[in-house]
Amino acid sequence: MSTSSSSPSSDEELIFNPNPIPKPIDDELTLASLTLTESNGNGSVCESDRYGGAGVVLEAEREGEREGPSSPSSSGYAGERGSSSEGTSNSRIGDEDDDGIQEVINDHDGFVDGVGDSSPSASWVPGKRHVNEDDASISWRKRKKHFFILSHSGKPIYSRYGDEHKLAGFSATLQAIISFVENGKDRIKLVRAGKHQVVFLIKGPIYLVCISCTEEPYESLRGQLELLYGQMILILTKSVNRCFEKNPKFDMTPLLGGTDVVFSSLIHSFNWNPATFLHAYTCLPLAYATRQAAGAVLQDVADSGVLFALLMCKSKVVSLVGAQKASLHPDDMLLLSNFVMSSESFRTSESFSPICLPRYNPTAFLYAYVHYFDADTYLMLLTTSSDAFYHLKDCRIRIEQVLLRSNVLSEVQRSMLEGGMRVEDLPVDPLPRSSMPHRLSQQRILTQSPEIFSESIVGIGGPTGLWHFIYRSIYLDQYVSSDFSPPISSPQQQKRLYRAYQKLYCSMHDKGIGPHKTQFRRDENYVLLCWVTQDFELYAAFDPLADKAVAIKTCNRVCQWVKDVENEIFLQGASPFSW
């Protein structure tokens, strides 16, 4: 049983009006044997304004209405049903939140220690998965989340699972579905088939498709396809469209040779990185003086002709600066850091590579100088000049000298070891700002002292049952999230919470029925509370038995805590990004 409430109130204090929303009922549909007709026979085509204007939503026929099971050799996608000769799993789709085949326990996407950490887990290896599978394989059909990129002529370009060449027939089927709808002067956006969603994204001659039974919202899946397309543009630029204008049957696969690891790493991040749906970036917690020292030397470099200078630790920003009037979108930062971290060649030597920033200019290349200072910390210098390698190398040498002299690199490593904000450290009774410690490490010491706070923190999670939170600064386009701690400690629990945040975010920003200012949801797993103002967004997860009034009070304390340490967790003075 679940309950939820929302309110469009713009008051600064959280006030909720009960408005229960029933839980969706699971349907016993599969995606096998899709039938496209103009009538309401076995299949139906209907207009949909819910998903952003003109488009169609296709409803597949019910399993009980079909005369017989689909053939395993057909190009239809049988989902978790497989064939009659294959045993089915007893686990529910939502239980493991695993994008791999249900029966294969070790085939999940892996996970990481915290929401903001990009290190792959030991069980996850980037790269092409299950290359021997094709659409006739039972195991391929039972994968819970597929991504495909194909051309408008039906040529496969990329597939998350299986060999693209073996999936030529399936790609042709997807292309035929898209063409069928376009011939009717419409655009296809979504196919629903029971627990499956088939999401389409048309980008000129490039078609992107996601087939998923992970119960993620349509808006989230479409956003993931947008990022997948952006990652391809980062490698090739949008100018690749001209190749299709000259030759509609142009094969783009050779141009993307060796980039499977980049795409698989990005798809993996859809399971743990809030930046993929928040459109914001996160910073590594650092003392204000340390971050200022790093920013000062990067600013000197930017003044010498560098377009953007970024100092990163994994996927977290240490500092960044840009040339005057130049803005870097958080999505571009996400795609750029994913490209660098997933490419082993960048780690072994200093590199100079052409890249495209889709949000900055999708039709032209920039040039990125990349150098790793250690296993986690790296510098990216972006320029418009193709012959600036030696100039950027000299800039890097100057930057490295200053970073070593000011102990910035050692402070970065210390911050990585200490972690970020923890719900256990949330002050029970906030102190006046004049007496508030401004270092997270100092606060952890203070939380051990019963004289400072009116009650000690005992039990699982933080005070009043707070388990986790994400705070997004709207003006800065930055977010901060608490580290995971018990009871949300396993990869499956963390992934389930992440997807709960996804659904909450989409619900809060649903233009059809919102946007909302506040929302309170309770189910068997959590109490979820969201608060959106003109300055920030707060998403918090509590114990499912948490009291609503107490949860609201705790969220106010979280906001005050973030405000007290904002100089340490945010990059202050960063220009708001142009969307």
C-alpha positions in Angstrom: 0.0 0.0 0.0 1.3 3.4 -0.9 0.1 7.0 -0.3 1.3 10.2 -1.7 0.4 13.9 -1.4 1.4 17.0 -3.3 0.7 20.7 -3.2 1.4 23.6 -5.5 2.0 25.9 -2.5 5.0 28.3 -2.9 5.4 28.9 0.9 8.8 28.4 2.3 7.5 26.1 5.0 6.5 22.6 3.9 2.7 22.2 3.9 1.2 19.1 2.4 -2.4 18.5 1.3 -3.3 14.8 1.2 -4.1 13.6 -2.3 -3.7 9.8 -2.5 -2.6 8.5 -5.8 -3.3 4.8 -6.4 -0.4 2.5 -7.2 -0.3 1.4 -10.9 -1.7 -2.0 -11.6 0.7 -4.4 -13.4 -0.6 -5.7 -16.7 0.2 -9.1 -18.2 1.3 -7.9 -21.6 4.4 -8.7 -23.5 6.1 -7.1 -26.4 6.0 -10.2 -28.7 4.3 -10.0 -32.0 3.6 -6.2 -32.1 0.7 -5.5 -34.5 0.3 -2.1 -36.0 -3.2 -1.3 -37.3 -5.4 1.7 -37.6 -8.3 0.1 -35.9 -8.8 -1.2 -32.3 -8.2 -4.8 -33.2 -5.3 -6.8 -31.9 -3.2 -3.6 -31.7 -4.1 0.0 -31.5 -2.6 3.3 -32.5 -3.6 6.4 -30.5 -2.5 10.0 -30.3 -0.8 11.0 -27.1 -0.5 14.6 -25.8 0.9 13.4 -22.5 4.4 12.9 -23.7 5.1 16.3 -25.1 2.9 17.1 -28.0 2.1 15.1 -31.2 3.1 11.5 -31.1 1.7 8.0 -30.8 1.5 5.4 -28.0 1.1 1.9 -29.2 -0.6 -0.7 -27.0 0.3 -4.3 -27.7 -2.2 -7.1 -27.7 -2.9 -9.0 -24.5 -1.3 -12.3 -24.1 -4.6 -14.1 -23.7 -5.9 -12.7 -27.0 -3.1 -14.2 -29.1 -3.7 -17.6 -30.7 -0.3 -18.9 -29.8 3.2 -18.1 -28.5 5.6 -16.1 -30.6 8.3 -17.9 -32.4 11.7 -17.7 -30.7 13.3 -17.0 -34.1 11.1 -14.0 -34.8 12.3 -10.4 -34.4 9.8 -9.8 -31.7 11.1 -9.1 -28.2 9.6 -11.7 -25.7 10.8 -10.0 -22.6 11.0 -12.1 -19.5 8.5 -14.7 -21.0 11.1 -16.3 -23.2 9.9 -19.5 -24.7 7.9 -22.4 -23.4 11.0 -24.6 -23.1 12.8 -22.1 -20.8 12.0 -21.9 -17.1 11.0 -18.5 -15.9 12.3 -16.8 -12.9 10.1 -16.4 -9.8 11.6 -13.0 -8.9 9.6 -9.9 -9.6 11.0 -7.2 -11.9 11.1 -4.6 -9.1 12.7 -6.9 -6.5 16.3 -6.9 -7.7 16.2 -3.8 -9.9 18.6 -5.6 -12.2 19.0 -4.7 -15.8 20.4 -8.1 -16.7 18.7 -11.5 -17.1 16.9 -12.4 -13.9 18.3 -15.9 -13.5 21.9 -14.7 -13.8 22.7 -13.3 -10.4 26.1 -11.8 -11.2 25.0 -10.1 -14.4 23.6 -7.0 -12.9 24.9 -3.5 -13.6 27.0 -3.4 -10.5 26.9 -0.4 -8.2 29.0 1.9 -6.2 29.5 2.9 -2.7 27.6 6.2 -2.9 25.3 8.1 -5.2 28.0 10.6 -6.1 30.8 8.2 -6.7 31.6 7.0 -10.2 33.9 4.1 -9.4 32.6 0.9 -10.9 32.1 -1.9 -8.5 34.2 -5.0 -8.7 31.4 -7.0 -10.3 30.9 -4.6 -13.2 33.3 -4.5 -16.1 32.8 -1.9 -18.8 32.5 -2.9 -22.5 30.3 -4.9 -24.8 28.1 -7.4 -23.1 27.2 -10.9 -24.3 28.4 -10.5 -27.9 27.3 -14.0 -28.9 23.6 -13.2 -28.3 21.1 -12.1 -30.9 17.3 -11.6 -31.1 16.8 -15.4 -31.4 18.5 -16.0 -28.0 16.2 -16.6 -25.1 18.8 -14.9 -22.8 18.9 -11.8 -25.0 15.1 -11.5 -24.9 15.1 -11.7 -21.1 17.4 -8.8 -20.6 15.5 -6.2 -18.7 16.9 -3.1 -20.4 18.1 -2.7 -24.0 19.5 0.3 -25.9 19.8 0.5 -29.6 21.1 3.0 -32.1 20.3 2.6 -35.8 20.3 4.6 -38.9 17.1 5.7 -40.8 17.9 2.9 -43.4 17.7 0.3 -40.6 21.5 -0.3 -40.3 22.4 -1.2 -36.7 25.0 1.2 -35.1 25.1 0.2 -31.4 23.4 -2.4 -29.2 23.9 -2.7 -25.5 23.7 -6.5 -25.7 24.6 -8.8 -28.5 26.4 -8.3 -31.8 25.1 -5.4 -33.9 25.5 -7.4 -37.2 23.5 -10.3 -35.8 20.7 -7.8 -34.8 20.3 -6.5 -38.4 16.9 -8.1 -38.7 15.7 -6.7 -35.4 17.0 -3.2 -36.3 15.1 -3.4 -39.6 11.9 -4.2 -37.6 12.4 -1.1 -35.4 13.0 1.0 -38.5 9.8 -0.4 -40.1 7.7 0.6 -37.0 9.1 4.1 -37.1 8.5 4.4 -40.9 5.0 3.1 -40.5 4.1 5.8 -38.1 5.9 8.6 -40.0 4.1 7.6 -43.2 0.9 8.5 -41.3 2.3 12.0 -40.7 3.0 11.3 -37.1 5.9 10.6 -34.7 6.3 7.5 -32.6 7.4 8.1 -29.0 6.3 5.2 -26.9 5.1 1.6 -27.2 3.6 0.0 -24.1 3.5 -3.8 -23.9 2.7 -5.0 -20.4 5.6 -4.4 -18.2 7.7 -3.3 -21.1 8.2 0.2 -22.5 9.7 0.8 -25.9 10.9 4.4 -26.1 11.9 6.0 -29.4 14.0 9.1 -30.0 14.3 10.4 -33.6 17.4 12.6 -34.3 17.4 13.2 -38.0 18.9 10.1 -39.7 19.7 8.6 -36.3 17.2 6.5 -34.4 17.6 5.6 -30.7 15.4 3.0 -29.0 15.2 1.8 -25.4 13.3 -1.4 -24.5 12.8 -1.6 -20.7 10.8 -3.4 -18.1 12.5 -1.7 -15.2 9.4 0.5 -14.4 11.3 3.7 -15.0 9.2 6.6 -16.1 9.0 7.5 -19.8 10.6 10.8 -19.2 13.6 9.2 -17.6 14.1 6.7 -20.4 13.8 9.4 -23.0 16.3 11.5 -21.1 18.7 8.6 -21.1 18.4 8.3 -24.9 19.1 12.0 -25.2 22.3 11.5 -23.2 23.2 8.4 -25.3 22.8 10.5 -28.4 24.8 13.3 -26.9 27.7 10.9 -26.1 27.7 9.9 -29.8 27.8 13.5 -30.9 30.6 14.2 -28.4 32.7 11.6 -30.4 31.6 12.4 -34.0 29.8 15.8 -33.9 26.4 16.4 -35.6 28.1 16.8 -38.9 27.8 13.1 -39.4 24.3 13.8 -40.7 25.9 15.0 -43.9 27.3 11.5 -44.5 23.7 10.2 -44.5 22.6 13.0 -46.9 25.2 11.8 -49.4 24.6 8.1 -48.8 21.5 7.0 -47.1 23.0 3.5 -46.5 26.1 4.9 -44.9 27.6 2.6 -42.3 28.5 4.6 -39.2 29.8 1.6 -37.2 33.5 2.0 -38.2 33.5 5.6 -36.9 32.5 4.4 -33.5 35.0 1.5 -33.3 36.4 1.0 -29.8 33.8 3.2 -28.1 31.6 0.3 -26.7 33.2 0.9 -23.4 32.2 4.6 -23.4 28.5 3.8 -24.2 28.4 1.0 -21.6 29.9 3.2 -18.9 27.3 5.9 -19.6 24.4 3.3 -19.5 25.8 2.0 -16.3 25.7 5.5 -14.8 21.9 5.6 -15.5 21.6 3.3 -12.5 23.5 5.4 -9.9 24.3 8.9 -11.0 21.7 11.6 -10.1 23.3 13.9 -12.6 21.7 11.9 -15.4 18.2 13.2 -14.5 19.0 16.3 -12.3 21.0 18.0 -15.0 23.4 19.3 -12.4 26.9 18.4 -11.3 28.4 17.6 -7.9 31.6 18.9 -6.3 34.1 17.1 -4.1 33.8 18.5 -0.6 36.8 20.7 0.1 37.8 23.6 2.3 36.9 26.9 0.7 40.5 28.1 0.7 41.6 24.9 -1.0 39.0 25.2 -3.8 39.9 28.9 -4.2 43.6 28.1 -4.7 42.7 25.6 -7.4 40.3 28.0 -9.1 42.9 30.8 -9.1 45.4 28.9 -11.1 42.8 27.6 -13.5 41.6 31.1 -14.1 45.2 32.2 -15.0 45.2 29.4 -17.6 41.8 30.4 -18.9 43.0 34.0 -19.4 45.8 32.6 -21.7 43.4 31.3 -24.3 41.9 28.1 -22.8 38.2 27.9 -23.3 37.4 25.7 -20.3 39.6 24.3 -17.6 38.3 21.6 -15.3 40.0 19.8 -12.4 38.1 16.6 -11.6 38.2 13.8 -9.2 36.3 10.9 -10.8 33.0 12.4 -11.7 33.1 15.2 -9.1 34.3 18.7 -9.8 37.2 20.1 -7.8 37.2 23.4 -9.7 36.3 24.7 -13.1 36.6 28.0 -14.9 35.6 29.2 -18.4 36.5 32.0 -20.8 34.4 35.1 -20.7 30.8 34.5 -21.9 31.5 30.8 -22.3 29.1 28.4 -20.5 29.5 24.7 -19.9 26.3 22.7 -19.5 26.2 20.1 -16.8 25.1 17.4 -19.3 28.3 18.2 -21.3 30.3 17.8 -18.2 28.7 14.5 -17.5 29.4 13.2 -21.0 32.9 14.6 -21.1 33.9 13.0 -17.8 32.4 9.7 -18.8 34.4 9.8 -22.0 37.6 10.4 -20.2 37.1 8.0 -17.3 36.0 5.1 -19.5 38.9 5.5 -22.0 42.0 3.7 -20.6 44.3 5.6 -23.0 43.8 8.8 -21.1 45.1 7.2 -17.9 48.4 6.0 -19.4 49.7 9.3 -20.9 48.8 12.9 -21.5 46.4 13.1 -24.4 45.1 15.6 -26.9 41.8 14.5 -28.4 39.1 16.2 -30.5 35.7 16.2 -28.8 32.4 17.9 -29.3 30.2 19.5 -26.6 26.6 18.9 -27.8 25.1 21.7 -25.7 27.9 24.1 -26.5 28.2 23.6 -30.3 27.0 20.2 -31.7 28.5 20.8 -35.1 32.2 21.6 -34.3 35.1 20.0 -32.6 36.9 21.4 -29.6 40.3 19.9 -28.5 40.8 18.4 -25.0 44.1 18.1 -23.3 43.8 15.4 -20.6 46.3 14.6 -17.9 45.9 12.3 -14.8 47.7 13.5 -11.7 46.9 10.2 -9.9 44.5 7.3 -10.2 41.4 9.5 -9.6 42.3 13.2 -10.2 42.7 14.6 -13.7 42.9 17.9 -15.5 41.0 18.8 -18.7 41.9 21.8 -20.7 39.6 22.6 -23.7 40.5 24.8 -26.6 39.4 25.7 -30.1 42.9 25.4 -31.6 44.0 22.1 -33.0 47.7 22.9 -32.6 47.6 24.0 -28.9 49.1 20.8 -27.5 52.4 22.2 -26.3 50.8 25.4 -25.0 48.4 23.3 -22.9 51.2 21.1 -21.7 53.0 24.2 -20.4 49.8 25.3 -18.7 49.4 21.8 -17.1 53.0 22.0 -15.7 52.2 25.4 -14.1 49.0 24.1 -12.7 50.6 21.0 -11.3 53.3 23.0 -9.6 50.7 25.3 -7.9 48.5 22.4 -6.9 51.4 20.5 -5.3 52.7 23.7 -3.5 49.3 24.5 -2.1 48.6 20.8 -1.1 45.4 20.8 -3.2 46.1 17.3 -4.5 46.7 15.9 -1.0 43.5 17.6 0.2 41.6 16.0 -2.7 42.8 12.5 -1.7 41.9 13.2 2.0 38.4 14.2 0.9 38.0 11.1 -1.1 38.9 9.0 2.0 36.7 10.9 4.4 33.6 11.0 2.1 30.9 13.6 2.1 27.8 14.4 4.1 26.4 11.7 6.2 22.9 11.6 7.6 24.3 10.4 10.9 26.0 13.8 11.2 22.8 15.9 10.8 22.7 18.3 13.7 19.6 17.5 15.9 19.3 21.1 17.1 21.0 23.5 14.6 23.4 25.9 16.3 23.5 29.6 15.5 25.5 30.4 12.4 28.2 32.2 14.4 29.0 29.0 16.4 28.4 26.5 13.6 31.5 24.5 12.5 32.3 25.0 8.8 34.1 21.7 8.2 32.3 18.4 7.8 35.1 16.7 9.6 34.6 19.0 12.6 30.9 18.3 12.6 31.6 14.5 12.8 33.6 15.1 15.9 30.9 17.3 17.4 28.2 14.7 16.8 30.0 12.4 19.2 29.5 15.0 22.0 26.2 14.7 24.0 26.8 18.3 25.3 26.4 19.8 21.9 23.1 18.2 20.9 19.9 17.6 22.8 19.9 13.9 21.9 22.4 11.4 20.7 22.1 9.7 17.3 21.2 6.1 17.9 20.1 3.3 15.7 20.0 2.9 11.9 20.3 5.9 9.6 20.2 9.5 10.7 18.0 11.2 13.3 14.2 10.8 13.0 14.7 8.0 10.5 16.4 10.0 7.8 18.1 7.5 5.4 19.3 9.6 2.5 18.9 13.0 0.8 19.8 14.9 -2.4 19.9 18.7 -2.4 20.1 20.6 -5.7 20.9 24.2 -6.0 18.9 25.6 -8.9 21.0 28.7 -9.3 24.3 27.0 -9.3 23.2 23.8 -11.2 25.0 21.8 -8.6 23.8 19.1 -6.2 25.0 17.3 -3.1 23.9 13.9 -1.9 24.6 12.2 1.4 26.7 9.1 1.5 24.9 5.8 1.7 24.7 4.1 5.1 22.6 1.3 6.6 19.9 0.3 6.0 20.5 1.3 2.4 23.8 -0.5 2.0 23.5 -3.2 -0.7 23.7 -2.4 -4.4 20.1 -3.5 -4.9 18.8 -1.2 -2.2 20.8 1.8 -3.5 19.6 1.2 -7.0 16.0 0.9 -5.9 16.2 4.2 -4.0 17.8 5.8 -7.0 14.9 4.8 -9.2 12.5 6.0 -6.6 14.1 9.4 -6.8 13.8 9.2 -10.6 10.1 8.7 -10.3 9.7 11.4 -7.7 11.6 13.9 -9.9 9.5 13.1 -13.0 6.3 13.4 -10.9 7.4 16.8 -9.5 8.3 18.2 -13.0 5.3 16.7 -14.9 4.1 19.6 -17.0 0.8 17.9 -17.6 -0.3 17.9 -13.9 2.3 20.2 -12.3 4.8 21.3 -11.6 4.4 20.7 -7.8 6.1 22.5 -4.9 5.9 19.7 -2.4 5.2 16.0 -2.4 5.0 13.3 0.3 4.9 9.6 -0.6 4.8 6.6 1.7 5.1 2.9 0.6 6.5 -0.3 2.0 10.1 0.7 1.3 10.4 4.4 2.2 8.8 7.7 3.1 9.8 10.0 0.2 9.6 13.8 0.6 10.3 16.4 -2.1 10.4 20.1 -1.7 10.9 22.5 -4.6 11.4 26.2 -4.3 12.9 28.8 -6.7 16.3 28.3 -5.0 16.6 24.6 -4.5 15.2 21.1 -4.7 15.3 18.6 -1.9 14.7 14.9 -2.2 14.8 12.9 1.1 14.2 9.2 2.0 13.0 8.2 5.5 12.1 5.1 7.3 8.7 3.9 6.1 7.3 4.5 9.6 8.5 8.0 9.8 6.0 10.7 10.9 5.1 13.3 8.3 5.5 16.3 10.6 8.9 15.1 11.9 10.1 14.4 8.4 9.2 17.9 7.3 11.0 19.3 10.3 14.1 17.2 9.5 14.1 18.5 5.9 14.2 22.0 7.2 17.2 21.0 9.3 18.9 19.4 6.2 18.4 22.7 4.3 20.0 24.7 7.1 22.9 22.2 7.4 23.6 22.5 3.6 23.5 26.3 4.0 26.0 26.2 6.8 28.5 24.2 4.9 27.8 25.5 1.4 31.3 26.9 0.9 32.7 23.5 1.3 30.3 21.4 -0.8 29.5 23.8 -3.6 31.7 25.7 -6.1 30.8 29.3 -5.2 31.0 32.0 -7.7 30.3 29.6 -10.7 28.2 31.3 -13.3 24.7 29.9 -13.8 24.6 27.8 -17.0 22.6 28.8 -20.1 20.1 26.2 -21.1 
